[in-house]
């Protein structure tokens, strides 16, 4: 495991351990819902609550197609979602991060994920095209405006 993957996995392991410590002494049903121990913030426009801390993809997710480079990231995502987290930050400026994230997210994880990406274009020209390309890389369906939704599974 390289340094970058170790740091990413260590941070999520610490987050999961902290959630476990906070759940100690709770009934099993409450302990299974780790989102109760996460600090949540409400999005004013939608009312949706999200964990205040998320997962950034700049750096650790900028890997190629080599499975040995991606294996630790699968574990990071598993720990991340098992801890009740959902907020993932990415960008087309992070080389391969969006495509790697899109490839690694399992359908159940995709359902739980709140993915924030960025559009890096001067003015309004090309913004919709860049957002559409990000959705393709992330296996999402572009719905226009400021949102996207999970692309339906192929039939």
C-alpha positions as a LaTeX table, in Angstrom:
\begin{tabular}{lrrr}
\hline
Residue & $x$ (\AA) & $y$ (\AA) & $z$ (\AA) \\
\hline
Unk1 & 0.00 & 0.00 & 0.00 \\
Unk2 & 1.40 & 3.41 & $-0.88$ \\
Unk3 & 1.49 & 6.43 & 1.46 \\
Unk4 & $-1.50$ & 8.15 & $-0.15$ \\
Unk5 & $-3.76$ & 5.12 & 0.20 \\
Unk6 & $-2.55$ & 4.52 & 3.76 \\
Unk7 & $-3.43$ & 8.09 & 4.78 \\
Unk8 & $-6.88$ & 7.89 & 3.19 \\
Unk9 & $-7.64$ & 4.51 & 4.77 \\
Unk10 & $-6.26$ & 5.60 & 8.16 \\
Unk11 & $-8.50$ & 8.66 & 8.25 \\
Unk12 & $-11.62$ & 6.67 & 7.48 \\
Unk13 & $-10.65$ & 3.93 & 9.92 \\
Unk14 & $-10.25$ & 6.58 & 12.63 \\
Unk15 & $-13.65$ & 8.02 & 11.71 \\
Unk16 & $-15.23$ & 4.57 & 11.89 \\
Unk17 & $-13.50$ & 3.83 & 15.21 \\
Unk18 & $-14.77$ & 7.11 & 16.61 \\
Unk19 & $-18.29$ & 6.23 & 15.53 \\
Unk20 & $-17.88$ & 2.85 & 17.21 \\
Unk21 & $-16.67$ & 4.44 & 20.44 \\
Unk22 & $-19.59$ & 6.85 & 20.44 \\
Unk23 & $-21.98$ & 3.92 & 19.95 \\
Unk24 & $-20.54$ & 1.96 & 22.90 \\
Unk25 & $-23.24$ & 1.23 & 25.44 \\
Unk26 & $-26.09$ & 2.03 & 23.05 \\
Unk27 & $-28.64$ & $-0.61$ & 22.20 \\
Unk28 & $-27.67$ & $-2.70$ & 19.16 \\
Unk29 & $-30.34$ & $-1.07$ & 17.00 \\
Unk30 & $-29.02$ & 2.40 & 17.76 \\
Unk31 & $-25.39$ & 1.36 & 17.36 \\
Unk32 & $-26.14$ & 0.02 & 13.89 \\
Unk33 & $-27.22$ & 3.49 & 12.77 \\
Unk34 & $-23.84$ & 5.23 & 12.73 \\
Unk35 & $-25.30$ & 8.37 & 11.15 \\
Unk36 & $-26.59$ & 9.26 & 14.63 \\
Unk37 & $-23.00$ & 9.92 & 15.68 \\
Unk38 & $-22.10$ & 12.04 & 12.66 \\
Unk39 & $-22.35$ & 15.82 & 12.73 \\
Unk40 & $-25.03$ & 16.66 & 10.17 \\
Unk41 & $-25.82$ & 19.90 & 8.37 \\
Unk42 & $-28.99$ & 20.72 & 6.46 \\
Unk43 & $-28.92$ & 21.97 & 2.87 \\
Unk44 & $-31.13$ & 25.08 & 2.94 \\
Unk45 & $-32.59$ & 24.67 & $-0.55$ \\
Unk46 & $-33.60$ & 21.00 & $-0.21$ \\
Unk47 & $-33.73$ & 20.36 & 3.52 \\
Unk48 & $-31.56$ & 17.25 & 3.03 \\
Unk49 & $-29.16$ & 16.51 & 5.89 \\
Unk50 & $-25.57$ & 15.58 & 5.08 \\
Unk51 & $-22.56$ & 14.75 & 7.23 \\
Unk52 & $-20.49$ & 17.90 & 7.79 \\
Unk53 & $-17.30$ & 16.05 & 6.83 \\
Unk54 & $-16.94$ & 14.13 & 3.60 \\
Unk55 & $-14.42$ & 12.30 & 1.47 \\
Unk56 & $-12.19$ & 14.21 & $-0.93$ \\
Unk57 & $-10.95$ & 12.45 & $-4.05$ \\
Unk58 & $-8.05$ & 14.76 & $-4.97$ \\
Unk59 & $-4.90$ & 12.70 & $-4.65$ \\
Unk60 & $-5.90$ & 9.23 & $-3.45$ \\
Unk61 & $-8.40$ & 8.61 & $-6.26$ \\
Unk62 & $-6.07$ & 9.87 & $-8.99$ \\
Unk63 & $-4.91$ & 6.39 & $-9.98$ \\
Unk64 & $-4.99$ & 4.41 & $-13.18$ \\
Unk65 & $-6.80$ & 1.20 & $-14.00$ \\
Unk66 & $-4.37$ & $-1.05$ & $-12.09$ \\
Unk67 & $-6.43$ & $-3.12$ & $-9.65$ \\
Unk68 & $-3.66$ & $-3.09$ & $-7.02$ \\
Unk69 & $-3.86$ & 0.74 & $-6.94$ \\
Unk70 & $-7.65$ & 0.67 & $-6.73$ \\
Unk71 & $-8.02$ & $-2.10$ & $-4.12$ \\
Unk72 & $-7.31$ & 0.17 & $-1.12$ \\
Unk73 & $-9.83$ & 2.68 & $-2.47$ \\
Unk74 & $-12.55$ & 0.01 & $-2.49$ \\
Unk75 & $-11.81$ & $-0.52$ & 1.21 \\
Unk76 & $-11.90$ & 3.23 & 1.84 \\
Unk77 & $-15.34$ & 3.44 & 0.21 \\
Unk78 & $-16.61$ & 0.41 & 2.15 \\
Unk79 & $-15.46$ & 1.92 & 5.48 \\
Unk80 & $-16.78$ & 5.33 & 4.47 \\
Unk81 & $-20.31$ & 4.12 & 3.81 \\
Unk82 & $-20.27$ & 1.63 & 6.72 \\
Unk83 & $-19.54$ & 4.60 & 9.01 \\
Unk84 & $-22.71$ & 6.30 & 7.72 \\
Unk85 & $-20.93$ & 8.92 & 5.65 \\
Unk86 & $-22.24$ & 10.01 & 2.25 \\
Unk87 & $-20.66$ & 13.30 & 1.08 \\
Unk88 & $-17.97$ & 12.92 & $-1.60$ \\
Unk89 & $-16.12$ & 15.83 & $-3.18$ \\
Unk90 & $-14.54$ & 15.48 & $-6.60$ \\
Unk91 & $-13.68$ & 17.53 & $-9.68$ \\
Unk92 & $-12.72$ & 17.06 & $-13.33$ \\
Unk93 & $-9.52$ & 18.90 & $-12.35$ \\
Unk94 & $-8.48$ & 15.86 & $-10.26$ \\
Unk95 & $-7.18$ & 13.95 & $-13.33$ \\
Unk96 & $-8.74$ & 10.46 & $-13.15$ \\
Unk97 & $-10.53$ & 10.83 & $-9.78$ \\
Unk98 & $-14.08$ & 11.15 & $-11.13$ \\
Unk99 & $-13.72$ & 8.16 & $-13.45$ \\
Unk100 & $-12.08$ & 6.05 & $-10.73$ \\
Unk101 & $-14.81$ & 6.96 & $-8.24$ \\
Unk102 & $-17.49$ & 6.19 & $-10.83$ \\
Unk103 & $-15.92$ & 2.79 & $-11.54$ \\
Unk104 & $-15.49$ & 1.85 & $-7.87$ \\
Unk105 & $-18.86$ & 2.87 & $-6.44$ \\
Unk106 & $-21.16$ & $-0.12$ & $-6.10$ \\
Unk107 & $-24.85$ & 0.49 & $-6.88$ \\
Unk108 & $-25.80$ & 0.44 & $-3.18$ \\
Unk109 & $-23.05$ & 2.96 & $-2.45$ \\
Unk110 & $-24.13$ & 5.09 & $-5.40$ \\
Unk111 & $-27.62$ & 5.25 & $-3.87$ \\
Unk112 & $-26.20$ & 6.56 & $-0.57$ \\
Unk113 & $-23.64$ & 8.96 & $-2.05$ \\
Unk114 & $-24.07$ & 12.71 & $-2.27$ \\
Unk115 & $-21.43$ & 13.66 & $-4.82$ \\
Unk116 & $-20.32$ & 17.26 & $-5.18$ \\
Unk117 & $-18.27$ & 18.10 & $-8.26$ \\
Unk118 & $-17.13$ & 21.36 & $-9.76$ \\
Unk119 & $-17.39$ & 23.05 & $-13.12$ \\
Unk120 & $-14.19$ & 24.77 & $-14.20$ \\
Unk121 & $-15.04$ & 26.91 & $-17.21$ \\
Unk122 & $-14.71$ & 30.64 & $-17.82$ \\
Unk123 & $-18.14$ & 32.25 & $-17.93$ \\
Unk124 & $-21.09$ & 30.04 & $-18.80$ \\
Unk125 & $-19.63$ & 28.59 & $-21.98$ \\
Unk126 & $-19.09$ & 24.85 & $-21.74$ \\
Unk127 & $-20.44$ & 24.47 & $-18.21$ \\
Unk128 & $-23.30$ & 22.16 & $-19.20$ \\
Unk129 & $-20.98$ & 20.04 & $-21.34$ \\
Unk130 & $-18.45$ & 19.72 & $-18.50$ \\
Unk131 & $-21.19$ & 18.80 & $-16.03$ \\
Unk132 & $-22.52$ & 16.22 & $-18.48$ \\
Unk133 & $-19.03$ & 14.71 & $-18.88$ \\
Unk134 & $-18.61$ & 14.55 & $-15.09$ \\
Unk135 & $-21.91$ & 12.68 & $-14.83$ \\
Unk136 & $-20.75$ & 10.18 & $-17.45$ \\
Unk137 & $-17.50$ & 9.60 & $-15.53$ \\
Unk138 & $-19.42$ & 9.20 & $-12.25$ \\
Unk139 & $-22.09$ & 6.93 & $-13.76$ \\
Unk140 & $-24.79$ & 9.52 & $-13.12$ \\
Unk141 & $-27.49$ & 10.83 & $-15.43$ \\
Unk142 & $-27.33$ & 14.58 & $-16.14$ \\
Unk143 & $-30.69$ & 16.17 & $-15.36$ \\
Unk144 & $-29.71$ & 19.74 & $-16.18$ \\
Unk145 & $-29.39$ & 22.82 & $-14.02$ \\
Unk146 & $-27.49$ & 22.06 & $-10.81$ \\
Unk147 & $-28.38$ & 18.43 & $-10.27$ \\
Unk148 & $-27.86$ & 14.91 & $-11.45$ \\
Unk149 & $-29.33$ & 11.57 & $-10.51$ \\
Unk150 & $-28.11$ & 8.03 & $-10.45$ \\
Unk151 & $-28.14$ & 6.55 & $-13.92$ \\
Unk152 & $-30.55$ & 3.58 & $-14.10$ \\
Unk153 & $-28.82$ & 0.23 & $-14.26$ \\
Unk154 & $-28.59$ & $-1.23$ & $-17.79$ \\
Unk155 & $-31.44$ & $-3.59$ & $-18.62$ \\
\hline
\end{tabular}
